[in-house]
């Protein structure tokens, strides 16, 4: 019996500078049966998404599917006419993209958008489609499946929106569903719920799924088969267990090595004397948005009384889910967002809350590297213009000196000197992030704030950036604040770890203290939600987000912020009083009513 999905000899080309055709996908072959999940993995630019889109007989602008065959059941996909493709796409093959937020129309209700495919292809009546959508909402573990479709996209969370997009893709009972990096932009706690929902619904409906990802740990939970890609060619293919446990190709082995967390930092450095001021110190810092009241506090408080210290040459990791205040904290330290209360000191000297009131030297000493390198770099400028600007602004050096120093900085971040003449738009994601670091280093700062600098990068490139940060810290004695929702990355490069939840520090301590187990229930949820690089982990893990709302009349600022999600909350205490800060035996400071033994 032949496989339900068969791809053979697939070739995709793109036009070169002189009109020649360049193969970006070359002789790709794989197959999958009904109810199976096949994963396409590899670095950015390996051809994963190009191949996935080709399954719908679609090629991006400038690209051409130039050879090969794709069969789904009895249908030869590449032989379909334009009219036949209209009835094929979104019906027999559906696509779930990485960014659900960008895929939804903000002006239409969720239900109208989910059932749109069924209406467009005349698959059922509107009432039948709505009933089917509600069944899918329930299967995908969405809250209030009967009514969630009445909401608009902005009224639901990112994880819920990703599952709603899956419902939209499955409404037509497709033969094949393509999941293109569907959890990359999600927090680990949200990701685990989405993975569970995806796996359950694909298995129960007998759908063939193509899962595109660079995250091997996620693939290990989802896939029956793996196809490893590099530069548009298949480097290895096989059953998931074989590829994970005994990879035969050197490139696959390199991917596996990059996916395994490794310690990149030595033990915490100490100041030269007990009386020496910390390089950076925050005391009771609060910040938010909206109109300021008579006490100087904003209407919406994002950060609540945050305290932290960073010693010279050390790295502080800050972890937490989206919306917890991580980026607001980084922007507040940098002076891009004014603090509403508290103090920020650099070497014991108070910093103005807004960068417009800081001295040029203070600006130089605190640099920030943003998450999205695409928006942080001017695509029309050359690398030399971008990296050279801080040299001119802070140092006032000549053009010749700038040219020489840019070359040194590029070497420092492991980039070739000849990249200086290229425009930022021509660079890969990893190259752009290195340019971001080089620009920050050009100012010769004392501390660099790294805001989710690896979240958009594939496993290999992300690991290289972490190695680079550790090396720069050792060589230049620069301190880092490393902000991430990836606990593995934080533990590999940081001396101290601060766990942020709802704008509050719920746990703080040295990296090695966390090895004995987290002290706060939220930290435990974060740690236990990180997928392991082995099959079966998703079914075995106990990590779950449990919602137990508290009385609406209770002032949430006067109780534990985590109370509605805490699996071990003490009713009558956690939902009525502010938690105290306890020092656990391992030295960690924990914001929790529960004593160490119970937590």
Secondary structure, 3 states (H helix, E strand, C coil): CCCCEEEEEEEEEEECCCCCEEEEEEEEEEEECCCCEEEEECCCCCCHHHHHHHCCCCCCCCEEEEEEEEEECCEEHHHCCHHHHHHHECCCEEEECCCHHHHCCCCCEHHHHHCHHHHHCCCCCHHHHHHHHHHHHHHCCCCCCCCHHHCEHHHCCHHHHHHHHHHHHHCCCCCEEEEECCCCCCCHHHHHHHHHHHHHHHHHHCCEEEEEECCHHHHHHHCCEEEEEECCEEEEEEEHHHHHHCCCCHHHHHHHHHHCCCCCCCCCCCCCCCCCCCCEEEEEEEEEEEEECCCCCEEEEEEEEEEEEECCCCEEEEECCCCCCHHHHHHHHHCCCCCCEEEEEECCEECCCCHHHCCHHHHHHEEEECCCHHHHCCCCCEHHHHHHHHHHHHHCCCHHHHHHHHHHHHHHCCCCHHHHHCEHHHCCHHHHHHHHHHHHHHCCCCEEEEECCCCCCCHHHHHHHHHHHHHHHHHHCCEEEEEECCHHHHHHHCCEEEEEECCEEEEEEEHHHHCCCCCCHHHHHHHHCCCCCCCCHHHHCCCCCCCCCCCCCCCHHHCCCCHHHCCCCCCCCCCCCCCCEEECCCCCEEECCCCCCCC
